[in-house]
Amino acid sequence: MTSVLLVLQFVLTAILTVSVLLQKSSSIGLGAYSGSNESLFGAKGPAGFMAKFTFIVGILFIANTLTLGYFYNQDKKVSIAEDIKIEKSVVPSVPAPVTTAPAAPEAPTSK
């Protein structure tokens, strides 16, 4: 099941990428390579259709991602955080002995 969903994830990724690049923008995107993209969908251009199509494919992509995560978690049944090994602290538990500062030199006495 996860293999089918993983292949579907790659297909949805490619479709989503192409649909975003085909949308009309200030730099025209990939529409410049396929000729006049405005004549393909009518006088208004593909803006309405492509926006709706991209939104639907995006929702499918998110749903597929969540489903893949759920199935991978069910297959493993182990959290990745449980595999992390935590080392003991290297700070010594016994405090270091407190050393006293040397006494200040005595001031010379003048005669």
Secondary structure, 3 states (H helix, E strand, C coil): CHHHHHHHHHHHHHHHHHHHHHCCCCCCHHHHCCCCCHHHHCCCCCHHHHHHHHHHHHHHHHHHHHHHHHHHHHHHCCCHHHHCCCCCCCCCCCCCCCCCCCCCCCCCCCC
